[in-house]
Amino acid sequence: MIENRQFRLNRFDVIGTGSLTEVIERWVGADVLRWYIAQVTDHEIVVEATFSEGEPQEPAEGLADRRHYPGKSVALSIIPTGVGCELGGYAGDAAPATNLLAATVDYLVTNPNAVNASNFISLDDNVLYTEGLCIDRFVKGEVDLAVPYANRVGLVIEKSSPGELDMIYNVVNTVRAVHGVDIVDCVVTDEPIGSRCVENGSGAFVGTVDHPEVLFAACERLIQQGATALAITTRIQDVSAEDHARHFAGEYPNPLGGVEAVLSHLVVRRFRLPAAHAPLVNSKDLELEHEIVDARGAGEMASASGLACTLIGLRRAPQIRPRPCQRCRDVVNVHNLLALVTPANTLGGIPAIYAHKYGVPIIAVADNRTVLGVSKEKVGMTEVIDVRSYAEAAGVLLALRRGIHLDSIRRPLPTFRHRQGRGAHARRAYREQFA
């Protein structure tokens, strides 16, 4: 059973305690699937969390147990899903910014929705297409990210009509023929999975799943056939036509993102394999003011299904658990993390809070506005680097990688002087003292 809850914590019991993560996780408990700070008022911190009852929680390894892999610089770019990101809240429209950031480091870790655009996907070879729960555990220092030569992808397809299955199998065969993706098999479920959108009080979208056991059974069949990454495609329910039309007009958060995150989190937590979800059918039967939609969402409107990008992205998605006889071409972990790049008003998620806890620089992008308002001031974060744009964030990453202190490229630059050197009288007294 999937349940979404909201917790209201006294702000003065949390801010300034020295460990924001410990206070929140003590409140939400160990069984939480995902959580984030959705709102901060003068008196309260509002945390929105998703739970999955009956799912086992593996014991976490501590940060001290993670070794360092020398010589690798890694940046993490978070584009939160379902919160209406101005850049990245639509159909892969964060891909140019993602690839720009990736040009500054050895690896750029990002969540799938930053680059997913249905039939279209743009990610450079050093972009690590990493599911949200894997990112959370990476930043906590609980797992390494092992970069494979290639994954063997298994596909779960929710029970569908013959016409819809024809469309999906045409997509599958296209990515095999054009992109060379190794797809071990496709399992069509006998029963619906039941993916549903839910709008939280903050205006962010989450979701719930009616029958996760149907999803898990299909995943198990694919793993038995050798799948090392899992793609899921389902029909997403409870999205009003009006809300979807407003999204395509650029006025509303993506209502699908929240339930997609819940589905992938469920699969990753249970099987510890990379996973990603795609809408089975992209909605077209909408009353739109303009048939040519907002450019940021055009990839979805131009594609019949959301599946292709997910299959392509999972081909080289990093693994979080070593497996016998599975080679990897590289490994990184939190010790390689140079900085986190994130929208300036979404600093209440696990990646930002743990980055702050471990002293990882946070680059906050002001221009990427969202429906949330969780700024550095509201959560008591220090040492956050404020920038306007992703172009500026890329420059900061280059400076951090080269060890160039940011003050040295800003003006005015303070001048250091020894104490006796202040003024002519002090200089004369200094000379007379040592004459």
N, C-alpha and C positions, 0 to 999 in steps of 0.2 A: 504494500500500500504506500502510495506517495502522498505526502502531506506537506503543505506550505504553511509556515507559521511566522508571526511577527513578534519580536521581543522588544520591550521598552526598558532600557537600562538607565538608571540615574547617571547623568553625565559626570557628576562629581565623584561617583564611585569608580569611574573608568579612566577618564582623562587624568593624567598625572600619576597614575599608579605605578608606572614604569614598565608594565607589560600589558598592553592593550589586548594582545592575542590571548593571553592566559585568562583574563577576565571574561572575554566574550566566549571563548571555547568552554569555560566552566559553566556558563549559562546555557549554551546551546547543546552541550553534551557531546560525547564521542561518536554517536551514531549519525551525526549530521552529514548530509550528502554534499551540500554547498551552502555558503552563507556570505553575506556582504553587509556593510553598513549602508543603509539606504537613505538615512536622514539624520542630521544632528541639529537639535534646537538648543535654546539657552539652558534647558534643564534635562533633556533626554538624548540618548543615542538609540536610534531605531535600527534593529538588525532584522533582516529578512532571511529566512533559512528554509531549506528543503530537506525533508527527511524521507528515508525509505526504510520502513519497518521490516525487521527480519533478515536484513542483509548483514553479513559478518563484517566487522571492522578489523583489518589487519593491524598488528602492532607496528608502530612507526619506528624507524631507525633514527637515531639522533644525529644532529649536525656534526658532532665530533667524529663520527664514524666515516664520514665522507672524505675520501682522499682528493688531492688536487691534481688535475691533469694539466701540466705546464704548457705554456705557449699558446693557449687558446683564449681568444676574447669572445665573449658572448653577451649580446644585449637581448633583453626581453621587451617586446612591444605588446601591450595589452589593449585590445579593442573590445570593451565589455559588450556583451550581446543583450539585446532586448531593452536597452536604456536610451535609444535614440541618438547614438553618436552622430554628430554632424559629419564626421569623416570616418567611414567604416561601419555605419549602422544600416547599410543597404545591401547591395549585392557586389561584394568584392571591391568596393570603391576605396578601400584602404590599401589596395595592392601597390599603387605607385609609391605611397609613403613607406610601406613595408620594405619594398625593394631598395629605396633610397637609404633607409636605416641599415639594411643588410650590407650595403656597399662599404660601411665604415668598420665592420667587425668580421671575425671569422664565421660566426653563426648568429643568426637572428631568430630567436624563438618567438612564435606568435600563435594565437588561437585560430582555428580554421575559418571562422566567419570573417576574419580580416581580408581573406583572399578568395573565399568561395563566391562564385557568381554563376551558378547553374552550369550551362555549357562552357563557361569561360573561367579560366583561372590563370593568374599570373604570379608565379613565385620563382625567384632565382634559386640556383642550386644550393645556396647556403642558408635558405630559409627553412627552419624546422617547423613543420606543420604539426602542432602539438595541442592535443585536447586539453580542456580547461582543468580537469582534475589532475592530469599529469603535470601541468604548469604549477598548480598549487603545491603539489608534493615536491616538485623540483625546487621551488623557492623556499619551502620549509627545510630543505636539505635532506629530505627523506629518500630521494631516488636520484640516480644518474640518468642522463639521456644518452642512450646508445644509438648512434646514427647507423642504420643498416645500409647495405648495398641496395637491397630492395626487399619489400615485404610481399608476402603472398596474401592477397586480399580476399576475404570472404564477404558475401553480400546477403543481408537479411532483407527480404521484400515482404511487406505486409500483404495479407490476402487482398487480391485485387481482381478487377475485371480482365477478361482476355485482351481487350484493347489496350488497357494500361500496361499489362505485362509485355505485350508486343513492343510498346514504346520503351520500356525499361531494358528489355533485352537488346534492342537496337543501340541504346546508350552503352550498355556493357560491351557489346562487340566493337563499337567504335573506339572506346578507350583501349581495348586490347589491340586493335589493328593499328591505331594512329599513335598512341602514347606508349605502347608496349607494357601495359599493366598486366601483372600476373594475377588473374582472378581464378581462385581454386574452384569455386562453385557459387551458385545462387540458391538460397533456400527460401521458398515461398511459404509463409506461415499458413497453417490450417485455419486459424482463428485471427480476428483483428487484434492488434496490439493496443489500440486506443490511446493516441497521443492528443492531449488537450492543452490549449493555451489558458493561462490564468494571469490576470493583471493584478499586481500587488498594489498596496496602498500608496506606494511611492510613485506609481505610474510606470514602473519597470515591469517587464513581462517575465514570468516563470512558466511552470507547466506541471502537468501530472500525467501519469500513465495508468490506464485501466488494468492492463494485463502484462506486467513485466515478466511473468513466468513464461509467456509465449515467446517473448523476445529472447530470454535466456536459453530456452530449449533450442531455438534456431542457431544461436551463437555456438552452443556446445557441439552441434552437428558439424558446423564449419571448422571449428578448432580440431575436431577429430580427423578432418580431412587435410589438416596441415595449414590452416589459415593463421597468419601471424598479425593480421590487422583486420578490423571488422567495420564494414560500412552498413548503415541501417537506412532504409528508406520507408517512410510511412506517410499516411494521409493525416494531416494535422487538422484537428477539429476545434470548434468553438471560437473561430475567428469571424467576427462580423464583417460583412462586405463593406460596410462604411469605414471601419477601422483600416481595413486593407487598402481601400481606395485612398484614404488620407495618407497612408504610408507611401504609396506610389506618387503622391503629390508632394512628398517631402515634408509633411506636416506631423508625422506620427512615428513612434518607434516601431521597429520590426516586431510584429506580434508573434512570430514563429521562433525567434531566437531562444526564448526562455525554455520552452519544452524541448528544443533540440539539445540544449545543454544538459537538461535532466536525463534524457535518453543516453547520451554519450557518457555522462558521469556514472550512471548505473552500470553500464557495460564495462567501463574501465575499472571501477572498484571491484567488480566481481571477477573479471578475468585477467586484469593487469595487462591488457593489450591495447595498442592505439585504436581509437574508434572515432567515428564521426557520423553525423546524421544529415540526411538530405530530404527535403519534401518530395514525396512521390510524384505529385502533380502540382505544378505551379498554377495558381489561381488566375484565370483570365476573364471569368464571367463577372466583371465588375462595372459599375457605372462610374466611369472616369470622366473628369472634366476635359482631359486631354488624352487622346489615344497614344500620343508619344509621352511617356511618363518621365518623371524626374530622372536625369541622366544617371544618378547614383544607383537607381533600381532597375535600369534598363536591361541588365543581364538576365534578371529573373523574368521579366516580361517577354524577352526574346527567346526563352527556352521553355520547352514543354515540361521538363522535369528538372529538379535541382541536383540530380545525382552525379553528373559527369565530373564536376570539380572535386567532389568528395573522393571518388575512386582514384583520381589522378593525385590528389594531395596525400592520400594514405600510402601511396607507393613507397615513399621514403620517410614516413612519419617515424619519429624516434621511439624506441622501445624503452620500457622502464624496468624490465625484469630479464636478466640474462637467461638464455635457454640453451640446452645442450645442442651442439652442432649448428648453432646459428651465429655466424660471424658478423662483426660490425666493423665499419670503416673508421669510426671515431667515437669518443666518449667525452662528455662534459658534465659538470654538475655546478652547484651553486657557487663553488669557489672560483669558477671561471666567469661568473656574472659581473660584467662591467657596470651595468646600469639597467634600470627599468624605465621604459617610456610609457606614459599613460595619460589619458585626459586629466586635466587639472582638477575637475570636480568629481572624480571617481576614485578617491584615495581611501575608500572604505572596503576594498576587496582584499582577499587573502594575499595576493601577490604584493600589493603596495604595503600592507601592514607588516608582512614578514620581511620585505626588503628594508623597511625602516628599522625593524628590530635588529637585523644583522648588519646594518651600516652600509647597505648597497645604495649608491646614489639613485635618487628618483628624479626623473626629468618630467615635469608636468606641463602638458601642452594646453595652453589657454584656448586656442582657436577651436579645439575639438570639444564643443559643448555637448551636454547630455541633459536628460530630464532630472538627473540627480544633482545634488549640491554639496557633496562631501569634499570640502577643500582641506588643504593642509592646516589652516587655522582651526577648523572645526574638530579635527581629530588630534590636534596638538603635535603635528609632525614638524621636525626641524630639519635643516639641511636639504630641503627640497629645492631643486634647480628649476626656476620658472622660465619658460620659453613661450613664444607666441605660436610657432608653427613647427611642423615636422622638419622643414628645412633647417631651422635653427637647432632643433634637437639633434639632427645629424651632425652639425658642426660641434655640438657639445660632446657627442660620442667620440668624435675624432680627437678632440682635446683630451678627454679622459684616457683614451687608448694611448696617446703619446705622452701622457703624464704632464700635460700643460695645465697649470692652474688657471682657472677661469678668470681670476682677478687680473692676470697679466695681459689679457686681451680685452679688458674693459677700461674705460676712462671715466672719471679721473683715476689714476693709479697712485695710491698713497705712497709717500716717500718715507723710508725708514732713516732716522738719524739717531746717533748716540746722544745721550742726555746732555753732555757738556757742550754739544755743538749748537745749542739753540741761542742764536744772537751773538753780536759782536762782543758784548761785555763778557759773556760766558767763554768765548774763545780766548780773550785776553787773559782771563783768570786761569784758564786751563794751561796756557803757555807759561805764565808766571809760576804756577805750581810746579812745573816740571823743568824750569830753566836751570 
